[in-house]
Amino acid sequence: MGFLAARWRKAEQSANLDEWGLGGRSFGTWVTWFLLGGDLYTAYTFVAVPAAIYAAGAAGFFAVPYTILVYPLIFTFLPRLWSVSHKHGYVTTSDFVRGRFGSKGLSLAVALTGILATMPYIALQLVGIQAVLDVMGIGGGEHTNWFVKDLPLLIAFAVLAAYTYSSGLRAPALIAFVKDGLIYLVIAVAIIYIPIKLGGFDAIFDSAGKALAEPGPVPGKPRGELTSGPNAQWAYATLALGSALALFMYPHSITATLSSRSRNVIRRNTTILPLYSLMLGLLALLGFMAIKAGTDIQGNPQLAIPQLFEDMFPSWFSGVAFAAIGIGALVPAAIMSIAAANLFTRNVYKDFLKPAATPEQEHKVAKLVSLLVKVGALAFVLTMDKTVAINFQLLGGIWILQTMPSLVGGLFTRWFHRWALLTGWAVGMLYGTLAAYGVASPTQKHFGGSSAEIPGIGEIGYIGLTAFVLNVVVTVVLTFALKALKAPDGIDETSPSDYTADAGDKDVTVELPPATAGAGAPAGH
């Protein structure tokens, strides 16, 4: 399907970034829904959310409210971003930032942050595939030759790289139908079949409550909580809110959004995407089921759900479930690599290396960069410990949130000064990175989590949200100062009507005959 997608809705002039990187901006409501669902609800979500609940209980449920909060938020700004991007041919968020604030430096900062945050996200999709392969026993044991052991992952990577290179965004858009259909099927079966085998939900919750109350890795503290206690509520709430703010700052989310054919497609999708949140809530419960089933995770919570499927389902349906997770990794990994390639091509290569690049040259560079991004992610997974990939993905969420003032702020106002936005971004990035570096866990000294004490409040909260608030404060204060000093502002190439334009809207010039023009009125507008 990935390779056949190259001929799906193919335009006559296909050697450009709009066609390869945005699917020709032609997707309707249902294609966009499946594409965004495939993009946001990844294999790592399938593996990590229940794994977090298996390991710590209620804290892992933060993913459910954050995916509920995000849709009213994006309803307010994504249609505006689609309109202005459609009007000016913007392919990335950095294109918009450069056009809105007239600053290549700020645009470069947003682009590099996007690429940096996306790389570990792609790596985690490969970690999701690896978890399935480990449970299936494919590739040999720990003492097998490294090439043989990692061969299945290399084959999956090669297929992903090849169809993304040839078909662009059309490939994950088409495969997303299969991926989402399989995932809905597996969760529907799992949420009915597994509880029946385990004695019902009352037995599952009872067993989970007792297991989570037992001593955990932190001395003197339980392993987790069945429901969130008072001490965990600040961390839970700030993590949910911060994650909701960050989700559509990621380049892959925006790439899937800009591929739609009208602003109404975006508005409709914000109303039907919460169906995935319902699925996520049911998926999260699998973590409690894994506790009740006594699943052997071999010291790695990421194996909890694949191993649960292996233990509970007949072998043929375990294969269906593992296929769902595997395809659930390939779809978002493809979109993420395309998004990173779009950013590099438009906001590094064209803006700084070759301003006169033709659409064909942009197309070639993007395809090559998408390969390099995937090779980097693969090397990351094969050479580093999996916890490193997870830590960098947590950092990625903190980093990408710092682009929000430039992007969302710019969609509603031109008041912020470009230098203030750049300084606020730098302060947020620096604080977030240093704060995360100082977080220790029972298994590691640095980058042990994404929550730390909030300065001035004393509660434990999400580092990314604290950094974001600091970013906004610095941006506002500096904007006042720079405007008072009359610092030069960049040129805004957008106009107010651009933010509400829809597909097919054109600038219309109407010439009025002299007889109908009022005294002193212009003859045409």
N, C-alpha and C positions, 0 to 999 in steps of 0.2 A: 504493500500500500504506500509505503514511503517513497519508493521509486516511481510508482504510477502517478503519484501526486504532481510530478513535474509537468504532466500534461492536463492536469485538472484546472479548468478556467484559465488556461495559459493565454497571455496577451501576445499580440504580434511582436511588439517590442518588449521582450522579456529581460534583456540584459541591462537592468537598472536596479537600484536599491529598493524602489517602491514595489517592484514585482517580486524580487527574491526575498527581501527582508520584511515586507509587510503584506505579502500575498496579494499585491495589486490593490490594497485597501478596498476589497470587494466582498468581505464576509458579512453575511446576514446574521439575524438574531441567534439562530440555533447553532450555526458554525462557531460564532463568537462565544456562545455559552459553553460549548464543549471545549473550545480552545482555552478559554480562561479557566475553566474547571480543571482541565488537564495541566494547566500552567501553575495554578495556585495550590491544588491538592495533589501533591507529588508522592512518589514512592517513599520518600523520606518521611512525609506526613503519615503515610500508611504504617510505617515501621516505628517512627519516633514518638508519636503522640501516645499510643498504647504502651510503648516501652517506658515513657516517663510516668505514666499512671501505675504501671507494674512496679516501678522502682520507688516512687514517692507518693502515690495516691492522688489526692485532690489537686495538688499543684499542677499536674499535667493537664487539667481541664481548662487552663487559661486559653488554650487554642480555640475553644468553642465560643466564649464571649467575644474574643477578638475578631473572629470571622463573622460575627453578627454586627459588631460595631462598625466594621469597615465599610459596609455597603451604603448606609446613609451618608457617611463621609465622602465616598467617591461620587455619589449622586450629585454632590454640590460642585465638584470641580472637573471630573473627567469629561463631561460633555463640552465644557469650555476648552479644555486642552485639545479634544478631538477637532473642534471647529477651527481653532487658530492653526493647528497643525495641517489640517486639510487645506486651509486657505493659502498657507505659505509653503506647503510642501515639506514641513518638518518631519523628520523620520525618528528623532530621538528627543528626549527631554532637554538635552544640552543644546540642540538646535533652537528650541523655544527660548531657553534662558539667554542664549547669545542674541537672538533677535529682539527679545523684550528689553534687555538691559544694555545691549551694545557692548558686551564684555566677553572677549574670547578667554580671558583668564578665569572668570567665573564659570563659563561654559566648560573649560578644560577640567576644573575642579569637580564639577558635577559628573562629567564623563569618567574621569579616573576613579571617582568614588563608586560609580555604578559598576565598572569593570572589576574593581577590587572586591566589591561585595558579592558579585555574581560568581566568581571563580570557585570559592569554597562551596557555594550552593550546588554547582554542577558536580563537584566532587562528592557531595553527599548523596546525589542520585546514584552514583556508582557504588557508594557504600551500601545503599539500599539493595542494589542488585547482588552485591557481594554477600549480604546477609542471607538472601534466598539461596545462593549457590552453596554457602556453608552448610545450611540445613539440609539441602538436597545431597550433599556429599560429592558434588561435582568438582573436579579439579584436583582430587587427591588430598592427602593429609598434610600436616605441618612440615613433615620431613620430605615432601615431594619437591622435585626440581621447581624453582620459582616460575619458570616459563609454563610448565605443565599446570601448575597450581592456578596461575592467573590466566590461562588460555581462554576459559569461558568468558571472563570479563573483557579480554582483548577482542574476542569475536564480537561481543555485544557492542563494544566501542567502535569497532570497524564498521559495523552495519549502521550505527548511529551517524558516524562521520560521513559515510558515503551518501546516505539518503538526504542528510541535511545539505551537503555540498551540492547535490544535483537538483533538489526540489525546493530548498529554502523553507519558508514558513508554511507553505502548503502541505508539506509532509506531516509535521506534528498536528496540523489542523485536521487532516483526514484520519490519522491514527488515533486522535483523541476520542473519536466516536467509539472505537473498539475499547480503548483504555477505560473510559468512563462507564461503558456498558458492563465490562467485566467487573469493575470495582463495585458498582451497585449490586450486581448479582452476588458477588462473594460476600458482601456485608449483609445483604438480605438473608442469605442462607446461614451465615455465621451467627447472626443475632437471634435466630430461631433454633437452629440445630444444636449449637454448642450448649446453651443453657439447658436444653432438654437432657443432654447427656450428663450435665454436671449437677442436676437436681433442682434447677430453677434459680431465679435471680435472688431469692431470699438466701439460699445457701451460698451463692457467689459473693454477695455483699457481706454476709456473716464471716466467711472465710477470709475475705480481703481485709475486713476491719481488724480481725485478730492478727493477721500476718503483718499489717502495717504498724500495729501497736508494739511489735517486738523491737528490741534494741537494733539500731541501724549502724551505719559506718561511723557516724559522729558519736563519740562517747557520751553517755547519759541522755541521749535523745532517741525517740522512736524512729523507725525506718521512714515513716510517713504518716499521713492522716487520710481517713476515709472522707472526711469533710474538712474544709479549710477552717483552722482555728484563728482566733483574733490576732495572733502574732504574725500570721502569714498574709493577712488581707491587703496590706499596703503593697507588698511584693506582687501579689496576685493581680491586683487592680492596675498597678502601673505597668506591669508586663503586658497585660491584655490591651490597655490603651496604647502603649508605645508600639506594640506589634501591629495594631490596627492602623496607626498613623504611617508606619513604615512600609506596609505591604505593597501599596501601589506607588511607592517611590522606586521599587526595584525595576530595572530596565525591562525584564521579561514581561512584567505585568503591563507596562506601557506599550510594549511592542504588540502584544495581543490586542490591546485596546485600539491602537491606531490602525489595525488591520481591518476594522469594521467599516461598513460602507456609509453609515450615517450616524448623526449624534443620537437619534432615537434608538438605534441598536444598543448604544451604551446605556441609555436610560432604562430600556427594558431589561438589560442584563443585570443591572443593580437590583432589580426587583425579583428576578428568578434565581440568581446565584446563591441566595441563602438556602436553597434546597441542598447544596453541598454541605452547609453547616449542620443540617439535620443528619446527613450521612456521617459527618465527623463526630457528632455526639454519640452515635451508635458505635462507630469505630473505636472511640476512646474506651468504651466499656469492655472491649476485648482485653485490656490490661488487667482488669479485675478477674476476668475469666481465666487468664493465664496463671494468676495466683492460685485460684481454686483448683486448677488442673495440675498444679505442682510442676509446671513446665521447667525443664532443665535448660537453663540459658548459658551454661558453660562460662559463667562470669561476665557475660556480655548481654545487657538488657535488650540491645537491638535485635537479638535473636528471638525474643519472647513471642512475637506474633507469627513469624514463619514457623517456629517450632510448635506453637499451639495448633496451627493449621495441619502440620505434618502429623501431630499426635491424634487430632480429633477427626479429621476428614478421611474418607476413603481415599486411596492413593490417586485415583483419577481426578477427584475434585481438588486435592492438594495441588495437583498440576495446574488446574485452572486458576487457583488462588495465587500460586507463584507466578504464573503468566501475567496476572493482573498487576502484581507488584513490579515485575520486570518491565512491562510496557509503561507502567506508571512512572518509571524512572526515565525511559527513553523520550517520552513526549516533552516533559519540562526541560530535560537536558538539552534537547534540540532547540527549544525556544530561547533558553538562556544563552546558548552559544551564539545564536543569531543576534540576540539583543546586544551582547558584548561586541560582536563584530560590527554591528551598525554604529555603535558609539565610537569605536576606534576609527572606523572609516570616515564618518562625517565630522567628528570633533577633534581628531588628532591628525589623521592623514590629510584630509581636505583642508582643514583650518590652518594647519601649521606646516605640513610637509609638501603638499602639492595643491595649492589653491585652485589651479586651472584643471584639476582632474575632471575627466569626462564621466558621464553616467556609466559607460562600459568599464572604465578603470575602477570606479567605485565598486561596481558589481564584482569584479575580479578580486579586489583587495578584501572585500567583506567575506567572500567565500574562503579565501586562504586564512584569514584571521579566525573564522569560525572553527577551522581545523586546528589551528594553533591553540586556541582556548581549550578545546577538548583534550588535546594532547597534554596541556598543562594540568588540567584537572585529573587526568588519568595518572600522570606522574605523581601528583599529590597523593592520590589514593594508594598507589603501589609502593611508594617510598616512605610514607609517614604513618604514624599511628593514627587510628581512626578518631581518637579523641581530639587530635590536632585539627582535623577537618571540622569536627563539631564545634570546637572553640572558635575557629576562624569564621564559621557561619554565624555564631552568636555575635562576634565582633562586626560581621557584615551588617547585621540588623541595626547595631548602634551607629555604624558609619552612614548607612543609606538614609537614616532618619534625618541626618544633618543637611540633606539636600532639600528638605521640605520647604523652608522659608523662601528659597529661590524659586522653586517650582510652583507651589500652591499660592504663596504670597504674590508671585508675579502674575498669576492668572486673575487676580482680583484687584491688584493695585500696582501702580508704578512708583509709589511713595518711597519704598526702600532704596537706599543708595547701593550701587553695585559693589563699591569697596567695603561698605558695611556688611553686606551679605557674604562677601568673601572672607572677611575677618571673623564673622560669627561662625561660618562653616569651619574655619581653621581651629577656633577655640573649642567648638563642640567635638570635633574629631580628636583633638589632643586630650581634652578632659576624658572623653569616653574611652579612649585607648588606655590611658594611664590608670583610670579607675578599674577597668576590666583586668588589667595586668596585676593589680593589687588584690584580686579576689582569689583566695585559696580554697581548695576542697580536700576531702580526705585522701584523694588520689593524686593531686597535683598542686604545685606551689603557686603557679600563676595561671590566669585565664581559667579559673575554676568555676566560673558562672557569670551571669549577666546582671546580678543584683548586688547592690552595696548600699551603705548608709547615705541617705539624702541629706546634703549639707543644710543646716538650719532647721531641719525637721526632726532628724534623729531616727526616723523610721527606715527600714530596709525597703528599697524600691529599685525599679528598673533603671540601670545606668543610662540607657539610650534616651529615656524620657528626661532625666535630669540634665544630660548633655544638650538635649534639644531646647529645654527651657533656658539654659545658659546661652545657647546660640541665639535665641530670639532676643533676649535681654541685651546682649552685646550689639546685635544688629540694629535694634531700635535706638539705643543710646548713641551709637556711632552715626546713624542716619541723621539724627537731630544735629549732632556736632558738624558733620560734613556739609549739611545744608546751610547751617549758620556760617560756615567758612566759604560757602559758594564753590565747593569742589565740583569740577566738571562732571556732568552726568553723561551717560552713554545715550546713543540715539535709539529710540524705540521704533522699530519698523512695523509694529502692529497698530491697529486702530480698534476702537471699542466695538464696532460692528463685526470684527473678525471672530469675536468670542461667542457669537450666537449664530454664525453662518452654518448652513447645512449643505449637504451634497447638492450640487446643481445651482447653488446660489451664485449669481454673477453681479459684478458692478454694472449697474445700468445707467447709461447717460441718456437723458431725455431732452431733446431740443424743442423748446417751445416756440411756436411762431410769434413774431413780434407783436401781432395784434392782441395776443392773450397775456403778454407779459405786463404786469402792473408797473406803474410809474416808479422808477428807481429800482425795479426788481431785475435780477440777472436774467438774461434770455435763456439760459440753460443751466442745468445742475447735473 
